[in-house]
Amino acid sequence: MTDITTITPRVPARPTDDWDADVDEAFATLRAHAPGGDAQPVPAQRPKANILGIYAWHPAFIRGWMPFSNHLRHSTLSDRHREIAILRTTWLGYGEYEWAQHVWMSTASGALTEAEVAALSEGPDAAEWSPEDAAVVRAIDEMVTGDRLVSDRVWAQLEEQFDRQQLIDFVFTVGTYDMHCVAFRNLGLELEDGMTGFPADHRPPADR
């Protein structure tokens, strides 16, 4: 049986000193896909984020994957709905790195309050939510648990809030971050110094 509690990353972050011109060019291409962006020269200091260090082993992956990732970051969803989708999905899927990163991002930007972040660890029945917000959180739960299909009742509640482009972006945002949970747990993506991860009592069942 695989020991999933091992701490050593299976694919460690590639040291920035080891990045070559192909990696730098791939990340420059990524920046060109941001709204209004142009391909940029190598920055004076390469980013040391562990998630980018994993990507750095595979420049072709960066070129293929990151434009879509950038679309989700700047999609038709509001910042608030995007962060609700990411945080609830990564809470349910034990995606600790993305959870930690987006808790900081969403509260620092004002997209979510600390009370709303706390409610995302509780679920759709948290007292913090309006009926509209509760429907969004419940849809996420239905997408990533059980038969992984949003019920007709909850989908109708989403249609009252989102147009079709937003519905597509919502579903793909949840699906993408669910995939992130699977991918980065298996690759062993580690938190960086200073990141606040899950509370001690929120661990995958096999890790308890």
ROSE-4610 file (N, C-alpha, C; in Angstrom, 1 decimal, always signed):
// ROSE-4610
residu = [M/M/M/T/T/T/D/D/D/I/I/I/T/T/T/T/T/T/I/I/I/T/T/T/P/P/P/R/R/R/V/V/V/P/P/P/A/A/A/R/R/R/P/P/P/T/T/T/D/D/D/D/D/D/W/W/W/D/D/D/A/A/A/D/D/D/V/V/V/D/D/D/E/E/E/A/A/A/F/F/F/A/A/A/T/T/T/L/L/L/R/R/R/A/A/A/H/H/H/A/A/A/P/P/P/G/G/G/G/G/G/D/D/D/A/A/A/Q/Q/Q/P/P/P/V/V/V/P/P/P/A/A/A/Q/Q/Q/R/R/R/P/P/P/K/K/K/A/A/A/N/N/N/I/I/I/L/L/L/G/G/G/I/I/I/Y/Y/Y/A/A/A/W/W/W/H/H/H/P/P/P/A/A/A/F/F/F/I/I/I/R/R/R/G/G/G/W/W/W/M/M/M/P/P/P/F/F/F/S/S/S/N/N/N/H/H/H/L/L/L/R/R/R/H/H/H/S/S/S/T/T/T/L/L/L/S/S/S/D/D/D/R/R/R/H/H/H/R/R/R/E/E/E/I/I/I/A/A/A/I/I/I/L/L/L/R/R/R/T/T/T/T/T/T/W/W/W/L/L/L/G/G/G/Y/Y/Y/G/G/G/E/E/E/Y/Y/Y/E/E/E/W/W/W/A/A/A/Q/Q/Q/H/H/H/V/V/V/W/W/W/M/M/M/S/S/S/T/T/T/A/A/A/S/S/S/G/G/G/A/A/A/L/L/L/T/T/T/E/E/E/A/A/A/E/E/E/V/V/V/A/A/A/A/A/A/L/L/L/S/S/S/E/E/E/G/G/G/P/P/P/D/D/D/A/A/A/A/A/A/E/E/E/W/W/W/S/S/S/P/P/P/E/E/E/D/D/D/A/A/A/A/A/A/V/V/V/V/V/V/R/R/R/A/A/A/I/I/I/D/D/D/E/E/E/M/M/M/V/V/V/T/T/T/G/G/G/D/D/D/R/R/R/L/L/L/V/V/V/S/S/S/D/D/D/R/R/R/V/V/V/W/W/W/A/A/A/Q/Q/Q/L/L/L/E/E/E/E/E/E/Q/Q/Q/F/F/F/D/D/D/R/R/R/Q/Q/Q/Q/Q/Q/L/L/L/I/I/I/D/D/D/F/F/F/V/V/V/F/F/F/T/T/T/V/V/V/G/G/G/T/T/T/Y/Y/Y/D/D/D/M/M/M/H/H/H/C/C/C/V/V/V/A/A/A/F/F/F/R/R/R/N/N/N/L/L/L/G/G/G/L/L/L/E/E/E/L/L/L/E/E/E/D/D/D/G/G/G/M/M/M/T/T/T/G/G/G/F/F/F/P/P/P/A/A/A/D/D/D/H/H/H/R/R/R/P/P/P/P/P/P/A/A/A/D/D/D/R/R/R]
num = [1/1/1/2/2/2/3/3/3/4/4/4/5/5/5/6/6/6/7/7/7/8/8/8/9/9/9/10/10/10/11/11/11/12/12/12/13/13/13/14/14/14/15/15/15/16/16/16/17/17/17/18/18/18/19/19/19/20/20/20/21/21/21/22/22/22/23/23/23/24/24/24/25/25/25/26/26/26/27/27/27/28/28/28/29/29/29/30/30/30/31/31/31/32/32/32/33/33/33/34/34/34/35/35/35/36/36/36/37/37/37/38/38/38/39/39/39/40/40/40/41/41/41/42/42/42/43/43/43/44/44/44/45/45/45/46/46/46/47/47/47/48/48/48/49/49/49/50/50/50/51/51/51/52/52/52/53/53/53/54/54/54/55/55/55/56/56/56/57/57/57/58/58/58/59/59/59/60/60/60/61/61/61/62/62/62/63/63/63/64/64/64/65/65/65/66/66/66/67/67/67/68/68/68/69/69/69/70/70/70/71/71/71/72/72/72/73/73/73/74/74/74/75/75/75/76/76/76/77/77/77/78/78/78/79/79/79/80/80/80/81/81/81/82/82/82/83/83/83/84/84/84/85/85/85/86/86/86/87/87/87/88/88/88/89/89/89/90/90/90/91/91/91/92/92/92/93/93/93/94/94/94/95/95/95/96/96/96/97/97/97/98/98/98/99/99/99/100/100/100/101/101/101/102/102/102/103/103/103/104/104/104/105/105/105/106/106/106/107/107/107/108/108/108/109/109/109/110/110/110/111/111/111/112/112/112/113/113/113/114/114/114/115/115/115/116/116/116/117/117/117/118/118/118/119/119/119/120/120/120/121/121/121/122/122/122/123/123/123/124/124/124/125/125/125/126/126/126/127/127/127/128/128/128/129/129/129/130/130/130/131/131/131/132/132/132/133/133/133/134/134/134/135/135/135/136/136/136/137/137/137/138/138/138/139/139/139/140/140/140/141/141/141/142/142/142/143/143/143/144/144/144/145/145/145/146/146/146/147/147/147/148/148/148/149/149/149/150/150/150/151/151/151/152/152/152/153/153/153/154/154/154/155/155/155/156/156/156/157/157/157/158/158/158/159/159/159/160/160/160/161/161/161/162/162/162/163/163/163/164/164/164/165/165/165/166/166/166/167/167/167/168/168/168/169/169/169/170/170/170/171/171/171/172/172/172/173/173/173/174/174/174/175/175/175/176/176/176/177/177/177/178/178/178/179/179/179/180/180/180/181/181/181/182/182/182/183/183/183/184/184/184/185/185/185/186/186/186/187/187/187/188/188/188/189/189/189/190/190/190/191/191/191/192/192/192/193/193/193/194/194/194/195/195/195/196/196/196/197/197/197/198/198/198/199/199/199/200/200/200/201/201/201/202/202/202/203/203/203/204/204/204/205/205/205/206/206/206/207/207/207/208/208/208]
x = [+0.9/+0.0/+0.9/+0.5/+1.3/+1.2/+2.3/+2.3/+2.0/+0.8/+0.4/+0.8/+1.3/+1.6/+3.1/+3.8/+5.2/+5.3/+6.3/+6.5/+7.3/+8.3/+9.2/+8.4/+8.6/+7.8/+8.3/+7.3/+7.6/+8.3/+7.8/+8.5/+8.8/+10.0/+10.4/+10.4/+10.2/+10.4/+11.7/+11.8/+13.1/+13.8/+15.0/+15.7/+15.7/+15.5/+15.5/+16.8/+17.9/+19.3/+19.4/+18.5/+18.6/+17.7/+16.9/+16.0/+16.8/+16.4/+17.2/+16.4/+16.9/+16.2/+14.8/+14.7/+13.4/+12.3/+12.7/+11.8/+11.4/+12.4/+12.2/+11.3/+11.5/+10.7/+9.2/+9.1/+7.7/+7.0/+7.6/+6.9/+6.7/+7.5/+7.3/+6.0/+5.9/+4.7/+3.4/+3.5/+2.4/+2.0/+3.0/+2.7/+2.0/+2.3/+1.7/+0.2/-0.2/-1.6/-2.5/-1.9/-2.6/-3.3/-4.4/-5.1/-4.2/-4.0/-3.2/-1.7/-1.4/+0.0/+0.8/+2.1/+3.0/+4.1/+4.7/+5.9/+6.9/+7.4/+8.3/+9.6/+10.7/+12.0/+12.1/+13.1/+13.3/+13.4/+12.6/+12.6/+13.9/+14.2/+15.5/+15.6/+14.5/+14.5/+13.4/+13.8/+12.8/+11.9/+10.6/+9.7/+10.1/+10.0/+10.4/+9.2/+8.0/+6.9/+7.0/+6.7/+6.9/+6.1/+4.9/+4.0/+4.7/+5.3/+6.0/+7.2/+7.8/+9.0/+8.7/+7.5/+7.1/+6.8/+6.1/+5.9/+7.2/+8.2/+9.5/+10.2/+9.9/+10.4/+9.9/+8.8/+8.1/+7.6/+8.6/+8.2/+7.1/+7.0/+5.9/+4.6/+4.5/+3.3/+2.9/+3.9/+3.6/+2.9/+3.5/+2.9/+1.5/+1.2/-0.1/-1.1/-0.7/-1.6/-1.9/-0.9/-1.1/-2.0/-2.1/-3.1/-4.5/-4.9/-6.2/-6.3/-5.3/-5.3/-5.5/-4.8/-5.0/-6.4/-7.0/-8.4/-9.3/-9.1/-9.9/-9.7/-8.5/-8.2/-8.9/-9.2/-9.8/-11.1/-11.8/-13.0/-14.2/-15.4/-16.6/-17.1/-16.6/-17.0/-16.4/-17.2/-16.7/-15.5/-14.7/-13.6/-14.2/-15.3/-15.8/-16.3/-17.0/-17.5/-16.3/-15.3/-14.2/-13.5/-13.3/-12.6/-13.5/-14.8/-15.7/-15.5/-15.5/-15.3/-14.0/-12.9/-11.6/-11.5/-11.9/-11.7/-12.5/-13.8/-14.6/-14.1/-13.7/-13.2/-11.9/-11.0/-9.7/-9.9/-10.9/-11.1/-11.6/-12.6/-13.1/-12.1/-11.2/-10.2/-8.9/-8.8/-7.5/-6.4/-6.7/-5.6/-5.1/-4.2/-3.7/-3.0/-2.2/-1.4/-2.3/-3.2/-4.1/-5.0/-5.5/-6.3/-5.6/-4.3/-3.5/-3.3/-3.0/-2.7/-3.9/-5.1/-6.3/-7.0/-6.8/-7.2/-6.6/-5.3/-4.5/-4.9/-5.0/-5.3/-6.8/-7.7/-9.1/-9.4/-8.7/-8.9/-8.1/-6.9/-6.1/-6.7/-7.4/-8.0/-9.4/-10.0/-11.3/-12.4/-12.0/-13.0/-13.9/-13.3/-14.0/-13.6/-14.5/-14.2/-13.7/-13.0/-12.6/-13.7/-14.9/-16.1/-16.5/-16.5/-16.9/-15.9/-14.6/-13.6/-13.9/-14.2/-14.5/-15.8/-16.7/-18.0/-17.7/-16.7/-16.4/-15.8/-15.3/-14.9/-16.0/-17.1/-18.3/-19.3/-19.5/-20.3/-21.5/-22.5/-23.6/-24.6/-24.6/-25.5/-25.0/-23.8/-23.3/-24.2/-24.3/-25.2/-24.8/-23.6/-23.0/-23.7/-24.2/-24.6/-26.0/-26.2/-27.5/-28.0/-29.3/-29.7/-29.0/-28.6/-27.9/-26.5/-25.8/-24.5/-24.5/-25.5/-25.6/-25.8/-26.5/-26.7/-25.4/-24.6/-23.3/-22.4/-22.3/-21.5/-22.1/-23.4/-24.0/-23.6/-23.7/-23.3/-21.9/-21.0/-19.6/-19.5/-20.2/-20.2/-20.8/-21.8/-22.4/-21.5/-20.7/-19.8/-18.6/-18.1/-16.9/-17.1/-18.4/-18.6/-19.8/-20.0/-21.1/-21.0/-22.1/-22.1/-21.6/-21.1/-20.4/-21.2/-22.5/-23.5/-24.3/-24.3/-25.2/-26.7/-27.5/-28.9/-29.6/-30.7/-31.5/-32.0/-32.4/-32.8/-31.8/-30.6/-29.5/-29.0/-29.0/-28.6/-29.6/-30.9/-31.8/-31.5/-31.1/-30.7/-29.4/-28.5/-27.4/-27.8/-28.7/-29.2/-29.8/-30.3/-30.9/-29.8/-28.6/-27.5/-26.5/-26.3/-25.2/-25.8/-25.1/-25.5/-24.7/-24.9/-24.3/-22.8/-22.2/-20.7/-20.2/-20.9/-20.5/-20.7/-21.8/-22.0/-20.8/-20.4/-19.3/-18.0/-17.8/-16.6/-16.6/-17.8/-17.9/-17.6/-18.2/-18.0/-16.6/-15.9/-14.5/-13.6/-14.0/-13.1/-13.2/-14.4/-14.5/-13.7/-14.0/-13.3/-11.8/-11.3/-9.9/-9.2/-9.8/-9.2/-9.4/-10.4/-10.6/-9.4/-9.1/-8.0/-6.6/-6.5/-5.3/-5.1/-6.2/-6.1/-5.5/-6.0/-5.5/-4.0/-3.7/-2.4/-1.3/-1.6/-0.6/-0.4/-1.5/-1.3/-0.4/-0.6/+0.2/+1.6/+1.8/+3.2/+3.9/+3.2/+3.8/+4.1/+3.3/+3.5/+3.5/+4.6/+4.8/+4.4/+3.9/+3.7/+5.0/+5.0/+6.2/+6.2/+7.4/+7.5/+6.5/+5.8/+4.8/+3.4/+3.2/+1.8/+1.1/-0.2/-1.0/-1.9/-1.6/-2.4/-3.6/-4.1/-5.3/-5.1/-6.2/-6.1/-5.8/-5.3/-4.7/-5.8/-7.1/-8.1/-8.7/-8.2/-8.7/-7.6/-7.7/-6.7/-7.5/-6.9/-7.5/-7.7/-8.8/-9.0/-7.9/-7.1/-6.0/-4.8/-4.8/-3.7/-4.0/-5.2/-5.6/-5.1]
y = [-1.2/+0.0/+1.2/+2.3/+3.5/+4.3/+4.8/+5.6/+7.0/+7.5/+8.8/+9.9/+9.5/+10.4/+10.9/+10.4/+10.8/+12.3/+13.0/+14.4/+14.8/+14.0/+14.3/+14.5/+15.6/+15.8/+14.8/+14.3/+13.3/+14.0/+15.2/+16.1/+17.4/+17.6/+18.8/+20.0/+21.2/+22.4/+22.5/+22.8/+22.9/+24.2/+24.1/+25.4/+26.4/+27.7/+28.7/+28.8/+28.5/+28.6/+27.5/+26.5/+25.5/+25.7/+26.8/+27.1/+27.5/+27.1/+27.4/+28.4/+28.7/+29.7/+29.2/+27.9/+27.3/+27.6/+27.4/+27.7/+29.2/+30.0/+31.5/+31.9/+31.4/+31.7/+31.2/+30.1/+29.5/+30.4/+30.9/+31.8/+33.2/+33.6/+34.9/+34.7/+33.6/+33.3/+33.4/+32.9/+32.9/+34.4/+35.2/+36.6/+37.3/+36.9/+37.5/+37.2/+36.1/+35.8/+36.5/+37.2/+38.0/+39.2/+39.7/+40.8/+41.9/+42.3/+43.4/+43.1/+41.9/+41.5/+41.3/+41.5/+41.2/+40.3/+39.5/+38.7/+39.6/+39.2/+40.1/+39.4/+40.2/+39.6/+38.9/+38.1/+37.4/+38.4/+38.2/+39.2/+39.2/+40.2/+40.3/+39.2/+38.8/+37.7/+36.7/+35.5/+34.5/+34.2/+33.9/+33.6/+32.3/+32.2/+31.0/+30.2/+30.4/+29.7/+28.2/+27.3/+25.9/+25.4/+26.0/+25.5/+25.8/+27.0/+27.3/+26.5/+26.1/+25.3/+23.9/+23.4/+22.1/+22.3/+23.3/+23.6/+23.7/+24.3/+24.6/+23.4/+22.2/+21.0/+20.7/+21.3/+20.9/+22.2/+22.9/+24.1/+23.9/+22.7/+22.5/+22.5/+22.0/+22.0/+23.4/+24.2/+25.6/+26.3/+26.1/+26.7/+26.3/+25.0/+24.4/+24.7/+24.7/+24.8/+26.2/+27.1/+28.3/+29.3/+29.3/+30.2/+29.9/+28.7/+28.3/+28.7/+28.5/+28.9/+30.4/+31.2/+32.6/+33.0/+32.2/+32.5/+32.4/+31.3/+31.1/+32.3/+32.8/+33.9/+35.2/+35.3/+36.6/+36.2/+35.3/+34.8/+35.7/+35.3/+36.1/+36.0/+35.2/+35.2/+36.4/+36.9/+37.9/+37.3/+38.2/+37.7/+37.0/+37.4/+36.8/+35.3/+35.2/+33.8/+32.9/+33.5/+32.6/+32.1/+33.0/+32.6/+31.6/+31.8/+30.9/+29.5/+29.4/+28.2/+27.5/+28.3/+27.7/+27.2/+28.1/+27.7/+26.5/+26.5/+25.3/+24.1/+24.2/+23.0/+22.4/+23.3/+22.9/+22.5/+23.0/+22.5/+21.0/+20.8/+19.4/+18.4/+18.9/+18.0/+18.0/+18.6/+18.6/+19.2/+20.2/+20.9/+22.1/+21.7/+22.7/+23.9/+23.6/+24.8/+25.8/+25.4/+26.3/+26.9/+26.2/+26.8/+27.9/+27.6/+28.6/+29.9/+29.6/+30.7/+31.6/+31.0/+31.7/+32.3/+31.7/+32.4/+33.8/+33.8/+35.1/+36.0/+35.5/+36.3/+36.9/+36.1/+36.6/+37.6/+37.4/+38.3/+39.6/+39.5/+40.7/+41.6/+41.0/+41.7/+42.3/+41.7/+42.1/+41.3/+40.3/+39.5/+38.7/+38.3/+37.6/+38.1/+38.0/+38.4/+37.1/+37.4/+36.2/+35.4/+36.0/+35.2/+34.3/+34.8/+34.0/+32.9/+33.1/+32.0/+31.0/+31.4/+30.4/+29.6/+30.3/+29.6/+28.6/+28.8/+27.9/+26.6/+26.6/+25.3/+24.6/+25.3/+24.7/+24.1/+24.9/+24.4/+25.2/+24.7/+25.5/+25.9/+25.2/+25.5/+26.5/+27.0/+28.0/+29.2/+29.8/+30.9/+32.2/+32.2/+33.4/+33.6/+32.5/+32.6/+33.1/+33.9/+34.2/+33.0/+32.9/+31.8/+31.6/+32.8/+32.7/+32.1/+32.6/+32.1/+30.6/+30.2/+28.8/+27.9/+28.4/+27.6/+27.4/+28.4/+28.3/+27.3/+27.4/+26.5/+25.1/+24.9/+23.6/+23.0/+23.8/+23.3/+22.7/+23.4/+23.0/+21.6/+21.5/+20.3/+19.1/+19.4/+18.3/+18.0/+18.9/+18.6/+17.8/+17.9/+17.2/+16.1/+15.8/+14.7/+13.8/+12.7/+11.8/+11.5/+11.7/+11.3/+12.4/+13.5/+14.6/+15.3/+15.4/+16.1/+17.0/+18.3/+19.3/+18.9/+18.9/+18.5/+19.6/+19.2/+20.1/+21.3/+21.0/+22.1/+23.2/+22.7/+23.6/+24.3/+23.6/+24.2/+25.3/+25.1/+26.2/+27.4/+27.2/+28.4/+29.1/+28.3/+28.9/+29.8/+29.2/+29.9/+31.3/+31.4/+32.7/+33.7/+33.3/+34.2/+34.4/+33.3/+33.3/+33.2/+33.9/+33.6/+32.4/+32.0/+30.8/+30.8/+31.9/+32.0/+31.8/+32.4/+32.3/+30.9/+30.2/+28.8/+27.9/+28.2/+27.4/+27.7/+28.9/+29.3/+28.7/+28.7/+28.2/+26.7/+26.0/+24.5/+24.2/+24.9/+24.6/+25.1/+26.1/+26.5/+25.5/+25.0/+23.9/+22.7/+22.3/+21.1/+21.2/+22.3/+22.5/+22.4/+23.1/+23.1/+21.7/+21.0/+19.6/+18.8/+19.0/+18.3/+18.7/+20.0/+20.5/+19.7/+19.5/+18.8/+17.4/+16.7/+15.4/+15.5/+16.4/+16.5/+16.8/+17.9/+18.4/+17.6/+16.9/+15.9/+14.8/+14.3/+13.2/+13.6/+14.8/+15.3/+15.7/+16.0/+16.4/+17.9/+18.7/+20.2/+20.6/+21.3/+21.7/+23.1/+23.4/+24.8/+25.6/+26.9/+27.7/+28.3/+28.7/+29.3/+30.5/+30.6/+31.7/+31.4/+30.3/+30.0/+29.3/+29.6/+29.0/+28.0/+26.7/+25.6/+25.3/+24.1/+23.6/+23.5/+23.6/+23.3/+21.8/+21.5/+20.2/+19.1/+19.5/+18.4/+18.3/+19.0/+18.8/+18.1/+16.8/+16.0/+14.9/+14.5/+13.3/+12.2/+11.4/+10.3/+9.3/+9.0/+8.1/+8.7/+10.0/+10.7/+10.8/+10.5/+10.8/+9.6]
z = [+0.0/+0.0/+0.0/-0.8/-0.8/+0.4/+0.9/+2.1/+1.7/+1.9/+1.4/+2.4/+3.6/+4.6/+4.5/+3.6/+3.4/+3.2/+3.8/+3.8/+2.6/+2.2/+1.1/-0.2/-0.9/-2.1/-3.2/-3.9/-5.0/-6.2/-6.4/-7.5/-6.8/-6.3/-5.6/-6.5/-6.0/-6.8/-7.4/-8.7/-9.4/-8.9/-8.4/-7.9/-9.0/-8.7/-9.7/-10.4/-9.7/-10.3/-11.4/-11.4/-12.4/-13.6/-13.5/-14.7/-15.9/-17.0/-18.2/-19.1/-20.3/-21.2/-21.6/-21.7/-22.1/-21.0/-19.8/-18.7/-18.6/-18.7/-18.7/-19.8/-21.0/-22.2/-22.0/-21.4/-21.2/-20.2/-19.1/-18.2/-18.8/-19.7/-20.4/-21.3/-21.9/-22.7/-21.8/-20.6/-19.7/-19.4/-19.1/-18.8/-20.0/-21.2/-22.4/-22.5/-21.8/-21.9/-20.9/-20.0/-19.0/-19.8/-19.3/-20.0/-20.2/-21.5/-21.9/-21.8/-21.6/-21.4/-22.7/-22.5/-23.6/-23.0/-23.9/-23.5/-22.8/-21.7/-20.9/-20.8/-20.6/-20.4/-19.1/-18.9/-17.6/-16.5/-15.4/-14.3/-13.6/-12.9/-12.2/-11.2/-10.6/-9.6/-10.0/-10.2/-10.5/-9.3/-9.6/-8.4/-7.8/-6.5/-5.8/-5.3/-5.8/-5.4/-5.7/-4.8/-5.0/-6.1/-6.3/-7.4/-8.8/-8.9/-10.1/-10.3/-9.2/-9.2/-9.8/-9.5/-10.1/-11.6/-12.0/-13.4/-14.1/-13.5/-14.2/-14.7/-14.2/-14.8/-16.2/-16.6/-17.8/-18.6/-19.3/-20.0/-21.0/-21.7/-22.6/-21.9/-20.7/-19.9/-19.6/-19.2/-18.9/-20.1/-21.3/-22.5/-22.8/-22.5/-22.8/-21.8/-20.5/-19.4/-19.0/-18.9/-18.2/-18.9/-20.2/-20.8/-20.3/-20.2/-19.6/-18.2/-17.4/-16.0/-15.9/-16.8/-16.8/-17.1/-18.0/-18.4/-17.1/-16.4/-15.2/-14.2/-14.1/-13.2/-13.6/-14.9/-15.4/-16.1/-15.6/-16.4/-16.1/-16.6/-16.4/-15.0/-14.1/-12.7/-12.0/-11.0/-10.1/-9.3/-8.8/-7.9/-6.7/-6.2/-5.0/-5.4/-6.5/-6.8/-7.2/-7.9/-8.2/-6.9/-6.0/-4.7/-3.9/-3.9/-3.2/-3.9/-5.2/-5.9/-5.6/-5.6/-5.3/-3.9/-3.0/-1.6/-1.1/-1.5/-1.1/-1.8/-3.0/-3.7/-3.1/-2.8/-2.2/-0.8/-0.1/+1.3/+1.2/+0.3/+0.2/-0.3/-1.2/-1.8/-1.1/+0.0/+0.8/+0.0/-0.8/-1.6/-0.7/+0.2/+1.2/+0.7/-0.3/-0.9/-1.5/-2.3/-3.0/-2.0/-1.0/+0.1/+0.7/+1.2/+1.9/+1.0/-0.2/-1.1/-1.4/-1.6/-1.9/-0.7/+0.5/+1.7/+1.8/+1.6/+1.7/+0.6/-0.6/-1.8/-1.6/-1.3/-1.2/-0.1/+1.0/+2.1/+1.9/+1.3/+1.1/+0.0/-1.0/-2.0/-1.7/-0.6/-0.2/-0.9/-1.6/-2.3/-1.3/-0.2/+0.8/+2.2/+3.1/+4.5/+5.2/+6.4/+7.2/+7.6/+7.9/+8.3/+7.1/+5.9/+4.7/+4.5/+4.7/+4.6/+5.6/+6.8/+7.9/+7.5/+6.9/+6.5/+5.4/+4.5/+3.5/+4.0/+5.2/+5.8/+6.5/+6.6/+7.2/+6.1/+5.1/+4.0/+3.7/+2.9/+2.4/+3.5/+4.6/+5.7/+6.7/+6.5/+7.4/+7.5/+8.7/+8.9/+8.1/+7.7/+7.0/+5.6/+5.0/+3.6/+3.4/+2.4/+1.8/+1.1/+0.7/+0.0/-1.4/-2.0/-3.3/-3.1/-2.0/-1.8/-1.4/-0.6/-0.2/-1.4/-2.4/-3.6/-4.3/-4.4/-5.0/-4.3/-3.0/-2.2/-2.3/-2.3/-2.4/-3.8/-4.8/-6.1/-6.2/-5.5/-5.4/-4.7/-3.6/-2.9/-3.7/-4.5/-5.3/-6.5/-7.0/-8.1/-7.7/-6.4/-6.0/-5.0/-4.7/-3.8/-4.4/-3.8/-4.3/-5.7/-6.5/-7.9/-8.8/-8.1/-8.8/-9.8/-9.6/-10.5/-9.7/-10.2/-9.6/-9.8/-8.8/-8.9/-9.7/-10.3/-11.1/-10.3/-9.0/-8.2/-7.9/-7.6/-7.4/-8.6/-9.7/-11.0/-11.4/-11.1/-11.4/-10.6/-9.3/-8.5/-9.0/-9.6/-10.3/-11.5/-12.3/-13.5/-13.1/-11.9/-11.5/-11.2/-11.0/-10.7/-11.9/-12.7/-13.6/-15.0/-16.0/-17.4/-17.9/-19.1/-19.6/-19.6/-19.9/-19.9/-18.5/-17.5/-16.1/-15.6/-16.1/-15.7/-16.2/-17.4/-17.9/-17.1/-16.9/-16.1/-14.7/-14.1/-12.8/-12.7/-13.6/-13.6/-13.9/-14.8/-15.1/-14.0/-13.3/-12.2/-11.1/-10.7/-9.7/-10.2/-11.4/-12.0/-12.0/-12.3/-12.4/-11.0/-10.1/-8.7/-8.0/-8.4/-7.9/-8.5/-9.8/-10.4/-9.7/-9.4/-8.7/-7.4/-6.7/-5.4/-5.7/-6.7/-7.0/-7.4/-8.3/-8.9/-7.9/-7.1/-6.2/-4.9/-4.5/-3.4/-3.8/-5.1/-5.6/-5.9/-6.3/-6.6/-5.3/-4.3/-3.0/-2.9/-3.4/-3.3/-1.9/-1.5/-0.1/+0.1/+1.3/+1.6/+1.7/+1.5/+1.7/+3.1/+3.5/+4.8/+4.9/+6.0/+6.2/+5.7/+5.0/+4.6/+5.7/+5.9/+6.9/+6.3/+6.6/+6.0/+6.7/+6.6/+7.2/+8.7/+9.5/+10.9/+11.1/+12.2/+12.5/+12.4/+12.6/+12.5/+11.1/+10.1/+8.8/+7.9/+7.9/+7.2/+6.4/+5.3/+4.6/+5.5/+5.4/+6.3/+6.5/+5.5/+5.7/+6.4/+6.6/+7.3/+8.8/+9.2/+10.6/+11.5]
